[in-house]
Amino acid sequence: MRSRILPLLLLLATASAVAQSTLVQHGKPFTKELKGSTGDLFTVVDGLFAADGRHVLYAEEGLTPKVVRLDAQLLPSEELLLKDVLIDGQKWTGVRPLVQQDRLQVLLVSSTKKGSSFALCPVNTSGTLSLGSPQQLASFDIAYVNDPAFTLVDRPLPDPILFTRGLAYAQHERLVRSADGTTWLLNHYTHNGKGNKRFGMALLNGDGTVRSTNTVELPYEDAKSSIHQISVANDGTVRLLTYVFQCKSDEQLGDKACHELHLTTVSDGGSTVHDVLLDKNFVSSARMLDRNDGRVSIAVRYGALTGQPGQVITFNPKDPKLKPTPVLAQRLPSIRRAKLMPYGDPAADPRKPVSRTAKLPDEVVDLIAAPNNELVVVETYLEPNFQLSMGEAIAMRRLSGGVRVSQVLANDSIGWQRVLDRALMTTAGQSYDGVARMALNMDHLVLFAHTPRGLEAIMKAGTEAGGTKEMKPAEPFVLKAAVVSAAGEVRQEGTLLLMEDAFVPCAMGVLTEPGGTRALVKSHDRGTGYRFSLVDLKALGQ
């Protein structure tokens, strides 16, 4: 019935209504308040998309993890708190969810001054929400701290490295899965301590049974280093992508020799630690991918002022021909390399050649394995110090530009490239101006926020705010989506959700229907209000 009336609706609807063509259901607004706190306090991490509409979510409210069930009106109707839960005489707190098909489990931690213990616990969702019997995993002599100053439930992408220590912990990375799902890595490590960084690890089988446990010392000082990505290969080899600031004071931030990017390989259950220096340079973002044959691929982007193109390299960290100098500067035949040229400036003159617009703040979002030994790279333009004119004043804002999805062929050349149009200015935070990529059957589903009418609307908002008392530019906001096939075809692209009443939709934590086309999206009004919406990807771009 819907397909028959849609052409007529398109003729009669306004532009706003067309943008809302993916909407299935708006939930009722609800509030979440935490004394002394502002901003988005209700973060959805993952959950179970329910056929009956009573979706079950793992969320963090402030610093309190919980499992939340929604009712038919998409309102929270039941909550299971996961903070200081007393089980067999021990207090346990939720760390992250683990969703496998229609089963929800949670990783729990029990912490003391001397160390921390971890367990995996099923959540009973068929009746009243409740915890099952926990399965003990491992203990480490490293204290557990969930401090909002350096901890988030998930890592917003792109993940900035340049001139920042970054996150100390992204809770979702405490438990990492191998590509084939047969190996899991439980990890916990020190932060800002004395001496070298210590890394606690437990390798698990797919059913949660413990294969090995160890704590290793990494070859860099704890206070100077921050881990930006953790991966585990099918054979249990662990890779760490780590930024190290080697100089003594922040006054030396402008010296590129102070900034190091390391790749650390931990193998044989933790008995072997091997580290290579990737670069001593202004690396602004990087993501790695284990190729499960001993090789690693790494996509790197440099600071805009360097004018250096990004690159994707593939190499074996244990290659005996590698020199102790930075790997990205070496020219060995065994180091495969593809260049990532600049793109995406919303304000750029399209008539100018790339060489004239090379100093652009493009960042790596993700690096994904593709068939035939190929790769897919997702990037976005991100200018954190965009100068927005407001009459006689200048406001500093974050400006996000286009999202690019690129194919890297097995011969290290760039195949197809698709640029998804966007220009976004927002102060809602990294969770809102970041890019989310997820698998949708064999395709790539890319989600990102956008300012309607792009850069023109952004500049106009600045001009209009110049004469107001608050001097606060308006930030209209929609959630866009695109479905890019494995062959590079943009199957669908358009506005996924346009909210009203100051609500802004969040790309992070979107829950998709297994084997279906619907998605659950959370929105926030930048105050205490929240709202869930159900959308249908089938109508995207229609």
Residue, then its C-alpha position, 0 to 999 in steps of 0.5 A: m500500500r505504501s509503495r502505491i501512495l508514495p509517488l503522490l505523497l512526494l508530489l504533495a509533500t514539502a521538503s521537510a516531509v520528504a526528508q522525513s520519508t524514512l520515519v516509521q515511529h517517533g517515541k514520546p520524549f522523556t527526561k534524564e537528569l543528573k545533579g551537577s551534570t550537563g550534556d548528553l548523559f544517556t549513552v546507548v552502546d548496543g542492544l537487542f532489536a526486538a520484533d515486538g518493539r520492546h527493544v532492550l538497550y545497554a546504556e550508560e547514564g552518567l557513570t551508571p551502566k544499565v540495561v533498559r527495555l523500551d515499551a511500545q511508545l519507545l519509552p524506557s519502561e524497565e531498568l536493570l542497574l549494573k552498578d555495585v551489584l552484589i553477587d556471591g559477596q562481591k560488588w560488580t559493575g557493568v563495563r560493556p555489552l556483548v550481543q550475539q544474535d538474540r543473546l545479551q551478555v554484559l562484561l562485569v568488573s569487581s574492583t579493589k585497591k589492589g586489582s580488578s576481576f572480570a566476569l561475563c554474565p548473561v542478561n535474562t530478557s524474556g521476562t523481567l530483566s535480570l542477571g544470570s550466573p556470572q562466568q569468571l574470566a580473569s583477574f589483574d593486579i591493576a586497579y579499575v577506574n571509570d573516570p569521565a575525564f579520560t574514559l568513554v563507553d565507546r570511541p568516537l571516530p575519527d579519533p584525534i591523535l595530534f596534540t592530544r593524549g586522547l582517551a585512556y579507555a574506551q569501555h567497548e574495547r575492553l573485550v575485542r573479537s577476532a575476525d572469525g569470532t573464535t578468539w576474544l581478548l579481554n584487556h586492562y592496562t595502566h594509565n598515567g602511572k610510574g614506569n612503563k605501561r602494563f597490559g593485562m590480557a586474557l585470551l578467550n575462546g568463542d564460548g568464553t572459556v579462558r585460554s591464557t592470562n598474562t600481564v606484560e610490560l610494554p616498551y614505553e612510559d605509561a605517563k607518556s603513552s595512550i593506546h588508540q586501538i586494540s585488535v586480536a588476530n584469529d591466532g590470538t596475536v594482539r596488536l596495539l596502536t599507541y601514541v607516545f609523546q617523548c618530550k619533557s614538556d608541552e612547550q615542545l608540542g610543535d616539534k614533530a620529533c616528539h610525536e611517535l606512533h608505535l605498533t606493538t605486537v604481543s604474541d604467544g599468550g603474552s610471552t613475546v612483545h615486539d614493538v616497531l616505530l611507525d612514525k615520528n611526525f604529526v600523525s593526526s589519525a590512524r586505524m589498523l587492520d590485522r590481515n591474519d597472515g602476519r601482516v598489518s595494514i594501517a591507514v594514516r593521516y597527517g596534520a593539515l599544516t604538513g601538506q602530506p598526503g595520507q597513506v595506507i601501508t601493509f607490512n609484516p612487523k616481524d620482517p627481518k629487513l625492517k630498520p629501527t627507523p620509522v616504518l612509514a619512511q622506509r622504502l622496502p619492497s615488502i612494505r606495500r603503500a597506497k596514497l590517500m589524496p586530500y579532499g572534502d573542504p566545503a569551502a574549497d573552490p572546485r576549480k582549483p587543483v588538488s595541489r592548491t588545496a593539499k593542506l586539509p584536515d582529513e581524518v581516518v574513520d575506519l579501515i575494513a577488510a574486503p574480498n580479494n585481499e582488498l581494503v576499504v578506507v572511510e575518511t572525513y574532513l574535520e576542521p576543529n578550529f573553524q572560524l565562524s564570522m558573527g558580525e565583528a566577532i569570530a567564533m571557533r567551531r568544529l566544521s565537518g566536511g564530506v565523508r569519503v569511502s575508498q577501495v584500496l586494490a590488492n596492487d596498492s592502487i586506489g579503485w573506486q571512491r565515493v564522496l558523501d556530501r556533508a557540511l556540519m557545524t555543531t557543539a553537540g560533541q564528538s558523538y554527534d559530529g563523528v561518523a559511524r560505519m557498520a555492516l549491512n548485509m554485504d554493504h557498508l552503512v555510513l551514518f553522519a550528521h549534516t547541516p541542511r543547505g550546508l556551508e551556506a546555512i552555517m555561514k548564515a547562522g553565524t551572521e544572524a547570531g552576530g546581532t543577538k545577545e547570546m551570540k550563539p549560532a543556530e545549529p540545524f541538524v539532520l542525520k544522513a545515511a548512505v548505503v555503499s555496496a562492495a562494488g562501490e555503488v551508492r545504492q541509497e543516500g539521503t536524510l535518515l532522520l530530521m528532528e523537531d523541537a531542538f532534538v538532534p539525532c546521534a549516529m553512535g549507538v544506532l541499533t539496526e534490525p537483524g536481517g531487516t531494514r529498520a533502525l532505532v535512533k536516539s536523539h537529545d535536545r541538549g538539555t535533559g530531554y531524549r527521544f527514540s525514533l524508528v526509521d526504515l532504511k528501505a525509504l532512504g533517498q526516496 
